[in-house]
Amino acid sequence: MYVVMITPECAPVAKVGGLGDVAQGLSYELSIRGHTVELILPKYDCMRYDKIWGLSPSYQGLMVPFHGEIIPCDVFFGFVDGLKCYFIDPHSHHSFFNRGVFYGHRDDVERYAFFCRAALEFLLRAGKNPDVIHCHDWQTGLVPLLLFELYKFQGMTHPRVCYTIHNIGHQGITGEHTLRQVGLDPGYHMRLDRCQDDYSPFTVNLMKTGIVFSNYVTTVSPRYAEEVRTSTLGHGLQPVLNAHADKFSGVLNGIDYNVWNPEIDPHIPFHYSAETIDEKYQNKDALRNRLLLREEFKPIVSVVGRLDRQKGVELVRHAMFYALSHGCQFVLLGNSPDAKINHDFWRLKHEFNDNPDCHLELAYNEELAHLIYAGADMIVIPSIYEPCGLTQMIGMKYGTVPVVRNTGGLADTVFDADYSTKPVEERNGYGFDHYNYEGLESALSRAIHRWFAEPDSFRQLAVNAMRTDYSWNLPASEYLRLYELIREK
C-alpha cells in the first residue's frame, strides 16, 4: 500500500508533542512491513537539520495558488530515521515557516491553510497517487476538503483520506476568508453540515472540516474517542462526531521501542529487561548521583513532561509535597509555556534547592529524561484530560510504575493494582478518578505503601508493566485495517 502522511510534525526533526512521535512511529512501523510511506512537512527554519540525511532539492518551481497570488515553492527530500520525507519551502514575503518556532503566531491558520494547498499541489504535479492520505490535527483539516472539492477534478480520484485528531482542544477556528485563500467558495461551504462551526455562524472550524470530509476519523485512544463524543471534552465537536460516528474510532498510540527501551538505551548507564530488573536500581543510584540526592532507602517519585493546566499542574505540585512528607524522594523534569506556572515552579525550586530528597529541573533534557525513567520507582501523571499519553507507556517500559488519573489513554493503558478487573499479571500501576487532592492521594499512598510494605509485590507490578506491549505493532495493524476499509468504499 502507498501511504502519504501530511503532518505538521515528525520526530525527531520537527517535534512539539506527541503528534511528532506518532507520525514517525506509525510511519516507521508501516514501512518495515513493506508498505510505501512518504511524509510531507513544512520546511521549518527551526527543524533539527542534523537529523535529516541527504537533504536536497527534489521538485523546484512548484506554483501554489493562494490568496489571489501564485506562491513559488521548492520541495526538498531527505531521510529521517530511514523515512522518506518531503519538505515544502515557499518563497514568499509571508515567510510562512521561517519563524524560529513551529507554532504560536497569529497567522498560524493561514500558514497551515497554505501548507494544505501546497501539499496537494505537490502530489498532483509530482504525479504521486497514494492509496491513502493520512492527515493529522487541525493543521491539515483542509486537506480532505481540497481533495474532494478541487483536486479530484484534476485527476486525484484514487486517494482516500484518514484524519487523526490528536488533541481536540485545538481546532483551528478562523473566518470564511480562509476558504477564499485556498480557492474555495465560502458561500457553498459555510453550512453546518460542512465547515461552519456549530456555535458561530460566521466561523470556519478546520478540525470539523477534516471530520466531515475525510473517509475515516481516528483519535489516539478508545477512551478518548468515547469522552469527546459524550462529554465536554469534545469542546463543542460532540454533534459532528456523533453525526459521523460510523466512521470514527480510537486507536491507541504506540511508542518507539528503538528509542525507549532499557535493554538498548544509550542514555542510561545500566541496561536491563523484565528478566533482569534488578539492574534498574543501579540506574537509580546513577540518577541520585546526577541530581545530588542522598543515598537512602526511599522510593523516587517522578514527573516528566510539560507543565500546563491540561497536565494537572496543581496535582503535580501536590504530589511533590505528599511524596516528600511520606518518606519519598521527588524528581521533576519539565517546563511550562505559561509564565505564571513557570514562576511558581521556579519559586519551589529555590525553596527546595538544598533539600537532599528533591530536585526540580525546569527545562527539557532528553538524556536526563531517559535516566529518570530508568532510575525512578514511580511516575505521576495526574492529567485533567489526556488523549493518549506517551509518558505512562515509556515509564512502564522502564519498570517505573505509573500513578495516573483515569482519563483518555491513561485509562486505556494503566490497570490498577488493587481495583482493576484485569488478571493480576496484567495489572501495572495505580489510578484515580476524581481530579482533586484526595483522588491523587488515594492512588499515590497505595503505591508508596506497597513499595515499603510489599517490595516483592511492587517489583512484580513493575515487571508486569515492562511486559505490556505498547509498541506500534498493534496500532499499525489497526490502521492498515482502516486503510483497507476506506479503500473499498
N, C-alpha and C positions, 0 to 999 in steps of 0.2 A: 504494500500500500504506500502511496505517496502522500505525505502529510506536511503541510506548511504551518508553522506556528507564527502568528503575528502577535507580537508581545512587546510591551514597553520595557521589560526587564528579562535578563538571563544571567544567572550566576555563572561564574564569578565576575564577569565583565561589567554588568550593569545590574546591581542588586540594591534594593532599598528594603525589601522584606521578603516574606515567604513566596511571593509571586515569582521572583527570580529563581528561587530554588526549584519551584515546581516546573517552570519552563525548561530548566536544564535537566532535572531529574527524569521527568517523563520523556523528554526527547531522547535522552541517552538510552533509557530502557527500551523504547521503541526501536531505536537504531540498532542496538545489539541483537534484537530479534529479527533483523533482516529487512526492516521497513526503511524506506527512503524518507528522511526527515530533514527539513530545512527551516531555519528560523529567520524572520525578518524583524529587525530592530531599528530604531533611530541611531544615527552615528553621533552619540553624545561626545562633547569635548571632555567630559569628566569620566569616561569609561576607564577601566583597567586595561589599557592597551598592551601591557606586558603579559596579559593572559590570552591574547589573540595571536595565533600563529599564522604567518603568511598573509597578513592583511594587504590587499592590493585592489586596484580598481577592477570591477567586473562588468559594469554597464555604465557607460558615460552618455550624457546628453538625454537623460530621462526627463521629459517635459510633462509636468504635473499641473493640470488646471486647478486653480484655487483662488477664490475671492476675486474673480474677474480678471485674473492675470495668469500667465504661464510661468511656473517656477521651475527652473532647470535644476536637476539633481544628478549627482553621481552616486552609484551604488557600489560599495566595496564588499569584498568577500574575504572571509577568514575563518579559521577553525578555532572553536572554543571547546576545550576538552574533547576534541575529536568531532564536535558537532559542526555542521555546515551552517554558517551564519552570514546573512546579508545585512549590510548597514546602509541606511538611506541618509545621504548627505546633501541637503538642499542648499542652494546658493541664493540667498535672499537677504534683503535688509531686515527681515524679521528675526534672523538668527535663531530659528526655532530650537535648535539643540546645542547651541553654544552659550550656555548659561552658567556653567560651573557647577550646576546641580541638576538632578533628574527632574524633580517636581518642585512646586512651591511658587510658581509665578501666576500672575493674574490672568495671563492668556494661556494657561495650561490646556483649556478646552480647545482653543484654536490650534495650538501646537499639535495635539493628537488627532484633531479632525484632519489636518493636513497629512499626518502620518498615515491615517487610514486610506485616504485617497491615493497617496504615493505608493503604498504597499501593493494595492490592487493594480495600479497603473504599471508597476514594475512586473507583476506576474503576467499581465496581459502582453506587454511589449517584449518581455523575455521569452514568451512562448511557453510559460510554465502552466501546467494543467493538473494541479493536485487533485487527489480524490477528496481530501478533507482539508479545510482551512480551520485551524483551531485558534480562536481569539481569546484574549484574556483581559477581563475587567473593563471598567467604563472607557478606558483609553482607546479600546478597539471596538466599542459598541456600534460605530457607524459602518464597520466592515460588512456585516451581513446585509444591511440596508443598501449600501452602494452596490454590492454584488447583485442583489435582487433587482434593483431599480435601474442600474446603469450598465454594469459590466456583463451581465448575461446577454444583453442585446448586442454586445461586441464579440460574442463567441465564447464567453466563460460560462457555459451551461453545465459543465461537469461537476465543479466543486460543490460539496456540501459543507455546512458550517456548524461546528461545535463551539459553543460560547461558555466560558467558565467564569463564574463570579467568585472572586477571592475574598472580597470584603464589601458587603452590600451597603455599608455606611458611607461609601464614596461612590456617587452615582453619575457624576458629570452633568450637572444641571446648567443649562445655558438657554439662550434665546433662539428664536427661529432663524436669526441671521446665520447661525452655524450651518443650517441646512443649505442656505443660499451659497455659503462659502465653498461647499463641496459639490455644488452644481445640482442641487435638488430643489424641488418646488415646495416651499413651506405650506402653501395653501392646501396641498394634497395630503401632506403628512402630519399636519397639526390636528390630529384626531386622537381620541382616547384609545382607539384600537391600533394606533401606530406609534408615533413618537411623543405625543403630548403627555406631559406629566399629569398624574391623576389629580393633583391638588392645585395646579396652576394652569389656567387655560392659555397662557402666553409663554409657557416654558417647555423646552425640549429636555427630555431625560435620556441621556445616551445609554445608560445601562438598561433602561426599559426598552429602548430601541434594539439593543442587542438581543434581549429576551424574545421580543416579538418576531424578529426577522430571521433568527437562526433556526437551524433544523433541530438542534438539541441544546439544552442548557444544563450545565452541571454547577454545583458548588462543591466545596472542598471537604465536606464530611456529611454523612447521612443525618446526624443530629442537627447540624446547622441548616440543612435543607428543610427539615421539619420546622425548626424555630423561625426561619424567615418567612415561611408561609402562614404560620399560625399565631405569631406574636409580634409585638412592637419591634423586635429585632429585624423585621423586614423593612423598617424605615420607610414605610409607605408603599413598598412594592408588593405587598401581600396580594392585592387584587390581580395584578398581571401575572404573578407567579401561580396563583390558583387557576386563573383562566388558561394558563399553559401547563398545567400540572402533568399532562400526559407526556410532555417532553422535558421534564425537569426531575433531576435526582441528585443525590450527594454521592460523590466518590472520594473516599478518604485519601488525602495526600500520602506520599511516602517520603522517606529520606534517603539520601545517597550514602550507602554503606561503603563506598570507596573513599568518602570523606570523613564520615562519622562512624568510626569502627575502632574500638580499643585494641583489637588484635593487630592493626597495622598503622595506627595513628602516629605520624611523625612528630606531632606536637607534644606527646606525653613521654616521660622517661621510661615507663614500665608498661609493656603490653600484657594483655590478659584477655580471657574469654569467660564464658559462663562456667566452664570446667576448671578454670584457674583463677577464680575471682579473688582469691586471697592476695594476688599480685596487685589488685586495685589499691590496697591500703598502703603500698609503697608510694603510689601517686598522691595519696592523702598526705603523707609526710612531705613530699615534694611541694605540694600546694601550700602547706604550712610554712615551709622554708621560704618559698617565694613571697608570701604575703606577711611574713614575720608574725605568724600566730604561734602561740605557745603549744608545746607538745603535752597533751593531756588526754585522758580517756574521755573523750566527748565526741558526739556526732557533729559533723559540719552540715549546717543547713544553708542552702544556696539559692540565689535568684540570678538568672541570666536573661537579659533582654531589655527591650525598650521600656522606659518608664513613662507611661502615659495613662490616661484615665481608663482606656479600654483594658489595659493590663492589670488594673486593680491596685493602683499605687498606694491607696490608703491601707489596703491589707498587706501589701509588701512591707510598708513601714511598720505595721503592727506585728508582722511575722518576725521582724528583726528583734523588737523588744521582747516578744514572747519567747523566742528561741534563746536569747541571752539570759533571760530570767529563769529558764528551765534547764539549765546545765548544758547548753549547746554553744557551739561557735557559729558565726554567721558571716557569709561572704556574698557580696553583691557585685555584679558586673553589668553596667548599662548606663545610659544617659537618657535625657528627655528632650524632645523638641519644645517643651513648654518651659519658659523661663522661670515661672513660679515654682514648678516642681523641681527643676534643677537647683534653684536656690535653697529649697527646703532640704534636699539631699546633701548639698554641699555643707549646710549647717550641721546636719547629722554627722557627716564625715569628720568635720573638725571636732565635734563633741566626742566622737568615739575614736579619735586618732590614736590615743595611747592605750586603748583597750586591747589586751593581748588575745581576745577572743572574737574580734570583729574587724572586718576590712571592707570598705566600700570603694570600689574602683569605678569612678563616674566617667566612663569612656567606653569605647568598644575595642577590644583587643582579641583578635581571632585566636591567637596562640593561647592566651590566658583562658579563653572560653573552653577550649579543649581540655586544659588542665583542671578547670573547675568541674566539668562534667566527670572527669576521671577520678578526681580526688574527693568530691563531696559525697555525703551519705544520702542527702535528700535535696530535692529541688522543688521550690514552691511556685505555683502558677495560679494565682487567685483571680483570674480574669473576670471582668463583668460579662463579656462575651468573647468567644474565640472560635472563628470559623473553622479552623483546623488545629493550628498549633503544631510547631515542629519541636519546640523545646522539650516537651514531655517525652516525645519519641526518642530524641537524642539522649536525654537523661537515662531512659530505660535501657538503651543500647549499652550505656556505660555502667549499668548496675546502680544508678543513682535513683532512689525511689521517689516518684513524683507525689506531691501533695497538691491537688488541683480542685478548682471549683467545677462542679458537674454541668458544663455547658459546651455546646458545639462539639468540636473534635476532641476536646479533653474528655468528655463523657463517652465518646466512642472508643477511646484508647486506654483509659485508666480504669481498672476494675478494683474496687475497694477490698482491702484485705479482710475486712470484717463483715461487710454487708452485701457484697456482690453475690448475685445468683450464679456466677460462673463457678466451675470447679476450682478447688483450692489451688491447683497447679497453674491456673490461668490468672489468678489474682496478682496484681503487680503494683499496687500503690494505695493511695488514700484519696477520698473525695468528700466534698461537702456541697450542699445545695444552696444555701442562702448566702447572699453577699453581705456578710456582716462579720464583726469580730468573733462572735460566738461560733459561727459556722467554721471559720478558719481554725479557731482553737480546737474545735471538736475533732478535726482531722489531724492537725499537727500534733496535738497532745497524744493521740493514739500512736502516731508514727514514732514520736520520741520515746514513749513508754516502751514500745516493742524493742527499740534499739537497745535500751538499757536492761530491760527485764527479760527479754526473749531474744538474745542475739542470734541464735541458730535460726529462729523463725524469721527474723528480719533479713538475715543473709539469704534464706530461701526465697523471700519475696524479691530480693534484688536479682537472684538467678532467674526467677520467673520472668521478670521484666526483660532481662537480657535475651531470653529465648523467644520473646514475642517478635514476630516478623512484621516490621513496618518498613520494609524496603519498597521499591517501586514495582515489585513483581506482581502483586495482586491488583493495584490500581491500574497498571498498564494493560493488564488483561481485560479489565472492565472498560477502559477507554477503547480498546480495539473492538470490543463487543458493540459499543455505542457507535463507533465509526461505521461498522458493517451495517448496523441498523439504519442509519441515515443514508447510507449509500443505496440501500434497497428502495428508498422512497422515491 
